[in-house]
């Protein structure tokens, strides 16, 4: 794998140990030299999006907002920003030629919501919740909580203060956000499950039964359902494969239903994931095999 691909799959930021494990120290140095990644701190690398946003904000006397603010705070995202997102005061005129290559927004931002030219963590999560699809916004909120940049009470308070269009979206993201999600992959999978009627999926629930203890990615305790986000890069080694087989066998023997999705399914075929979750049998479900039409991942790809 290429260095940029690894960092992208990690949500836009990655540590040196992970990068070297899947590429090499030489490839990391070369990628940094080419400007494909930047070193934010010792052993911490990121895509250069945040730096681009800083320069754009400086050029336009703007505030870094949206996905660019999330990247600037070092949070993992489902989709790292391809161009800087910045905001200027509502009545400012900006020459169209200066907007090229920039996602420019107009609105008045309270001074106490800004620090060093970047939207503060809490307002940044709310800003993303207003404008992003649920899966992307939840990935941002989960990352912010995981990094302890904000707290859930703070997010709920800020969402409740929203008085414009998007308040319901902000409240939903704040209520569903969890710092237990390990990465954007798991956050996006949970977002898909949230829109499937009848499911009550929670992240990283500890299961302790029959002498076995584990913490699957998503768990619906009521339906005894486990949903796992499987990444080949981090589970493709022989020891990991053996451990995963033992894990899934134990869960099935204990009476749990286990369903697994690859990174490509979640990121590029969410309709397939949603349809699989919708078709899961429930208690008292007497459907025969002939009554179930299996989803086609290729047909339902985004």
C-alpha angles and dihedrals in degrees: 000000000000121000093243091051092052093049091046092051089049089058100264099305131069141167123244094247092058093046094049091046092059100031123007140268089256093053090050091052091048092049090051091048091052091050093244090124133016129212109237094181140340106315093356121111133179143173110270094246093107092053091050090051091051091054093045092049091049092049094050098034086239139141121252107241143160119020091349090059089050090051091047089056089053096248124151115245135195089232117018109221114269092202135016119279112208136161132216129190115289097251100040118120116221122190108243090231090063092053095063111123093009131103096222125191133184123218140112113260120199109247092234089060091064132072124178092345095306129103107254117252100261096046089043092058091048091047090055092045090056096053109025132077113260095259094053093042093049090051089054094047093046090050092050091052093043090054090045090236089134140007129234093244089053092050092048091049093050092046091052089054092059108111100173135073110306099045093122091050092050093049092049093051092046092049095047098040117115133178089208093080106103098212144344090277090065092041093054092047090052091049090055091049091050090067094051110096116239098022123117102183120179125186125245098356112177113238115198113177137136092003091305122116125189143146112220122196097251129010135186101193094186092058095032089236128153122193117191131198105216121200116187093205091061100032103034099095120099095246091049091048092052092047092049092049091052091047095052093042090053092050093049092047088052090056101260124138110229123198124179134200131190124228090253091054094053098041101038107020107039091149089060091050092048092048092050091051091047092053095053109122119248131206110295093016106149099182116145122223090254090060094059120083108199115229118246111227094200094050092047096047117126 
